[in-house]
Amino acid sequence: MSSAPAIATAVPIDYAGPRTAARTGRAERAAVIPLFLLLLLLTAITARAQHAGSDRPFFDALAFAGETPDSGRVDIYLAVPYSAVTFEHRDAGFAARYQVRMRVMRESAILFDTTFVRSVTTPQYDATVGRVPAYEFYQQRLHLPPGTYQATLELLDLQKNASVNEERTITVADYAGRPFALSSLMLVKKIREDSAGHVITPMITENVGAAEDGYFLFFEAYNHTELRDFRVVASYRNGTSVIGERQIFARTIPQGRSQQWVLMPSGQAPRGLFVVDLRVAPADDTARTLATAERTIGFEGRASGVPLAEEELNEKVAQLRYVASQGEIDAIRNAPTLLERQRRFSDFWAKLDPIAATPQNEAMEEYYGRIEYANTHFRSYSTGWLTDKGRVYVVYGPPDNISTDPFRTDGRGVETWQYYRRSIRLVFIDESGFGDYRLSTPISPGEKYRYGT
């Protein structure tokens, strides 16, 4: 068994904010820039829209025609948001360590296998929970003959010894042997044209519901026919059922290899995972399908929006106890319908929105970001946000200094949090010896979360 040759080593690139977007040549040009370069150059991530729900890595594999007729090109890429791994507080900020293993297999044969460990540090707490988007990005390019393959990912969080596993099926078609063929579908946030070509902003999420103005399906077409005029039909499927209206596009596709894209709506689909299906037919014979391509997408809403599902809304209302009065919580809970509970929940946070001119509610994002951090780091006999440490963290935010004394003479561990700007010193004692730290210097029951403090 021989390994497929690796063209590019998986080298991490940190993405902490927008930079210069990737470029491609015009679609009608004969020389087409390989799409893997778009990923390597990816910088303009459209931060707020794409970090929604990014507590898992984004893993994908795209197949395209290769440079020779008997092989295809597979681009595998991985984005690890900081919010997908556990950060521990350090003197200089926050630190995390994780291990990545990526493999490509055909049946039982392993064609590609790589493992590496990364240590990450950041001074920003907001980056660790995704409010300030920060990613590490990896890309790998392989040459594989036509066939069906499985690409797998294991991301091991070394701080808490927990792993996330993802798997993708890759079909490398016989692109040279077919009259007409399509590559895999890439999700793209924006495409704009300037004097140098097209500026492309790929998405590193399957949550297309976060794209308010729709998104693009970007693909390569391989036309070896005499035809030039086509109909491209796109639809969303849930199992075998088509949801919503089919999108139909008239398209001129030149002979040979070209890059194409279609704009898809994203605002009205129900929440969940679906398949987007693309079909190409001759313009004068739309019943004859020449080629198809499909991929999974999700409609999951926006991180800063009102929860769409009743269970999620109920949980977020319960978590209001550190920012709302009991009367305010009861008023939301007692609404007669789910729609009215959503409206009252939205109205509550609208009153606390510090910058009404922005589409995001910064106070809501900060508050629930602290809840998420508490659940990840302070879980004991209770859910993290319900522990004493969790309550203090949600109300006051990250402490300015943490000191520990795990070897006191009475055998009980002690942890001291200091908030210099508040002149507060809080002591937590592990009464049981099992990490169940209780606050020995209580804060006032009326102390509530306030944005920016």
NUSE-265618 format. One line per 5 residues: number of its first residue (from 1); their letters; for each residue x, y, z of C-alpha. Coordinates in steps of 0.05 Angstrom, whole numbers. Each point is the difference from the previous one (the first is absolute). Layout:
<recs>
NUM	A	X/Y/Z; ...
</recs>
This chain:
<recs>
1	MSSAP	0/0/0; 27/68/-18; -21/67/27; -29/53/-44; 50/56/-11
6	AIATA	-12/61/44; 9/65/-38; -8/49/58; 18/-12/73; -56/17/49
11	VPIDY	27/65/28; -42/40/49; -21/71/-15; -32/41/56; -62/39/-19
16	AGPRT	-16/53/51; -37/48/-46; -12/22/-72; 59/10/-46; 7/-3/-76
21	AARTG	-49/-45/-37; 23/-54/-49; -3/12/-74; -15/-43/-61; 5/16/-74
26	RAERA	-63/13/-40; -42/-61/-15; 11/4/-75; 76/-2/6; 34/-63/-23
31	AVIPL	48/-3/59; -40/-12/63; 33/10/68; -7/-64/41; -51/7/55
36	FLLLL	47/-24/54; 36/66/-8; -64/35/20; 2/-37/65; 73/12/12
41	LLTAI	-10/75/-12; -66/3/38; -3/60/45; -65/39/-4; -41/-48/42
46	TARAQ	-61/45/12; 10/-7/74; -67/8/34; -40/-40/-50; 48/-58/-2
51	HAGSD	17/-10/73; -73/-14/15; -3/-68/33; 74/-12/-9; 12/-44/60
56	RPFFD	19/-56/-48; 56/-3/-52; -19/10/-73; 26/-58/-41; -12/-10/-74
61	ALAFA	28/-34/-62; -10/24/-72; 15/-39/-64; 21/32/-66; 31/-22/-65
66	GETPD	75/-13/6; 56/22/-45; 1/-68/-35; -60/-38/-30; 9/-61/46
71	SGRVD	-3/37/67; -41/50/39; 20/53/50; -27/-2/71; 5/61/44
76	IYLAV	-10/-15/74; -6/58/47; -12/10/74; -17/62/40; 7/-6/76
81	PYSAV	-34/58/35; 29/17/68; -69/-12/29; 6/-74/-20; 55/-14/51
86	TFEHR	10/12/74; 42/59/22; 30/5/69; 14/67/33; 74/17/2
91	DAGFA	37/61/25; 9/26/-70; -70/-18/-23; -31/-66/-21; 32/-64/-28
96	ARYQV	-26/-63/-34; 31/-63/-30; -31/-48/-49; 18/-57/-46; -24/-9/-71
101	RMRVM	-2/-65/-39; -24/0/-73; -5/-62/-43; -24/-18/-70; -21/-72/-12
106	RESAI	-28/-42/-56; -34/-60/30; 53/-26/49; 61/32/-34; 28/63/32
111	LFDTT	25/47/-54; 16/60/43; 11/5/76; 27/60/38; 1/17/74
116	FVRSV	25/64/33; -6/37/66; -12/75/8; 9/47/59; -40/65/-5
121	TTPQY	2/62/43; -41/64/-2; -5/59/47; -74/9/-17; -54/-38/37
126	DATVG	-50/20/-54; 40/-39/-51; -6/-64/42; -76/1/-4; -7/24/-71
131	RVPAY	-24/71/9; 65/25/-30; 9/-51/-56; 67/-36/2; 17/-63/-40
136	EFYQQ	57/-45/-17; -6/-22/-72; 30/-62/-33; -1/-22/-73; 24/-63/-34
141	RLHLP	1/-17/-74; 1/-71/-27; -1/-33/-68; -46/-61/-3; -27/-43/-57
146	PGTYQ	-75/-2/-13; -39/-34/56; -35/10/66; 40/16/63; -11/15/73
151	ATLEL	35/59/33; 0/-1/76; 18/50/53; 15/-11/74; 10/64/40
156	LDLQK	24/-17/71; -5/55/52; 62/-14/43; -24/44/57; -60/-43/15
161	NASVN	16/-63/-40; -64/5/-41; -3/-12/-75; -44/21/-58; -5/-44/-61
166	EERTI	-22/19/-70; -5/-41/-65; -10/21/-72; -12/-42/-62; 39/23/-61
171	TVADY	-18/-22/-71; 54/12/-51; -35/-5/-68; 30/-20/-66; 1/72/-21
176	AGRPF	37/-11/-66; -42/-60/-21; -68/34/6; -31/48/-51; -20/47/56
181	ALSSL	19/-1/74; -2/43/63; 49/6/57; -20/1/73; -39/61/25
186	MLVKK	35/53/41; -40/47/45; 18/72/-13; -22/61/39; 16/55/-51
191	IREDS	24/8/-71; 15/68/-29; 35/20/-64; 55/51/-9; 53/16/-52
196	AGHVI	44/-59/21; -54/-54/-2; -47/-25/55; 8/9/75; -28/-61/36
201	TPMIT	-16/-9/73; -11/-74/16; -42/-22/59; 30/-44/53; -67/-23/27
206	ENVGA	-57/-42/-26; -49/47/34; -24/38/-61; -56/29/42; 52/48/28
211	AEDGY	7/32/-69; -53/54/1; 5/17/-74; 6/-71/-25; 62/-38/-19
216	FLFFE	34/-27/-62; 10/-71/-24; 68/2/-34; 23/-57/-44; 41/-20/-61
221	AYNHT	-34/-24/-63; 34/-47/-50; -35/7/-67; 24/-47/-56; -63/8/-42
226	ELRDF	-18/48/-56; -53/32/44; 7/71/28; -68/17/29; -25/-36/62
231	RVVAS	-51/1/56; 26/-8/71; -53/-24/49; 13/4/75; -46/-25/55
236	YRNGT	0/-17/74; -17/-71/20; -20/-30/67; 7/-74/-15; -37/-10/-65
241	SVIGE	-45/61/9; 16/67/-33; -11/59/47; -14/70/-28; 2/20/-73
246	RQIFA	53/-26/-48; 49/54/-24; 10/0/-75; 58/36/-33; 16/10/-74
251	RTIPQ	75/-9/-9; 51/3/-56; 55/-51/15; 60/0/-48; 36/-62/-23
256	GRSQQ	54/-28/45; 8/18/73; -33/62/29; -20/27/67; -74/13/12
261	WVLMP	-45/23/57; -73/10/16; -31/43/54; -46/-38/48; -51/29/49
266	SGQAP	9/-18/73; -53/36/41; -64/-40/-1; 18/-74/10; -19/-36/65
271	RGLFV	55/-13/50; 41/-64/-10; 47/-36/-47; -17/-8/-74; 32/-18/-66
276	VDLRV	8/52/-54; -4/-33/-68; 27/29/-65; -20/-27/-68; 24/23/-69
281	APADD	-41/-12/-63; 2/26/-72; -39/65/-8; -44/-31/-54; -11/-67/35
286	TARTL	-7/11/75; -25/-71/11; 69/-28/-18; 48/5/58; 73/6/-19
291	ATAER	31/3/69; -18/8/73; 35/20/65; -24/6/71; 22/16/71
296	TIGFE	-27/7/70; -18/68/28; -34/25/63; -49/54/20; 17/13/72
301	GRASG	-16/74/11; 49/51/27; 38/-5/66; -25/68/23; -72/-10/-21
306	VPLAE	-60/-25/38; -1/-76/10; -45/-34/-51; -12/-65/37; -44/-2/62
311	EELNE	49/-43/40; 58/48/-15; -42/61/18; -21/-31/66; 73/-13/18
316	KVAQL	21/71/-17; -58/29/41; 21/-42/60; 71/27/-8; -24/71/8
321	RYVAS	3/-4/76; 66/38/3; -25/59/-42; -76/3/10; -47/3/59
326	QGEID	-45/-59/16; -59/42/-22; 31/13/-68; 15/-75/-9; -71/-19/20
331	AIRNA	-29/51/-49; 37/-35/-57; -17/-70/23; -73/15/9; -11/24/-71
336	PTLLE	-57/-41/-31; 36/-21/-64; 71/-16/-22; -2/59/-48; -18/47/57
341	RQRRF	54/-29/45; 50/13/-56; -25/71/-7; 5/14/75; 69/-31/3
346	SDFWA	22/44/-58; -31/62/32; 37/-14/66; 67/-1/-35; -17/59/-45
351	KLDPI	-4/44/62; 71/-21/19; 30/7/-70; 57/50/9; 7/17/-74
356	AATPQ	-69/0/-32; 27/20/-68; 36/-66/-10; -35/-65/-20; 32/-37/58
361	NEAME	-21/6/73; 68/5/32; -27/-8/71; -38/-64/-18; 61/-29/-36
366	EYYGR	46/16/59; -48/-28/51; -12/-67/-34; 74/-4/-18; 14/1/74
371	IEYAN	-53/-53/11; 34/-44/-52; 68/11/31; -26/-18/69; -32/-64/-26
376	THFRS	66/-21/-32; 47/18/58; -38/-3/66; -44/-62/-5; -3/-37/67
381	YSTGW	-60/-34/31; -41/53/-35; 1/29/-71; 57/50/-4; -42/63/0
386	LTDKG	-36/-22/63; 64/-9/41; 28/54/44; 58/12/-48; -49/2/-58
391	RVYVV	-44/52/33; 59/45/17; 28/-7/-70; -66/17/-34; -12/60/45
396	YGPPD	70/28/3; 36/-30/-59; 71/-28/-1; 39/18/63; 62/43/-5
401	NISTD	40/-51/40; -9/-72/24; 43/-31/54; -5/-72/25; 22/-37/62
406	PFRTD	-15/-74/-10; 41/-24/61; -29/33/61; 11/-35/66; -73/-19/6
411	GRGVE	3/-33/-69; -50/47/-33; 20/36/-64; -9/75/-3; -6/45/-60
416	TWQYY	-1/76/5; -28/46/-54; 17/73/0; -35/56/-37; 45/60/9
421	RRSIR	-45/50/-35; -57/-20/47; 44/-7/62; -29/-70/9; 36/-61/27
426	LVFID	-40/-66/-3; 22/-65/32; -25/-69/-24; 13/-62/43; -3/-72/-24
431	ESGFG	-38/-28/59; -6/-71/-28; 68/-8/-32; -33/-16/-67; 4/68/-32
436	DYRLS	-67/25/27; 23/71/17; -48/40/44; 3/75/10; 20/16/72
441	TPISP	-7/75/-10; -71/8/-28; -20/55/-46; -66/36/7; -61/-39/-27
446	GEKYR	-20/63/-36; 65/6/-39; -15/-6/-74; 37/-2/-66; 13/68/-33
451	YGT	28/6/-70; 72/23/-5; 15/-6/74
</recs>
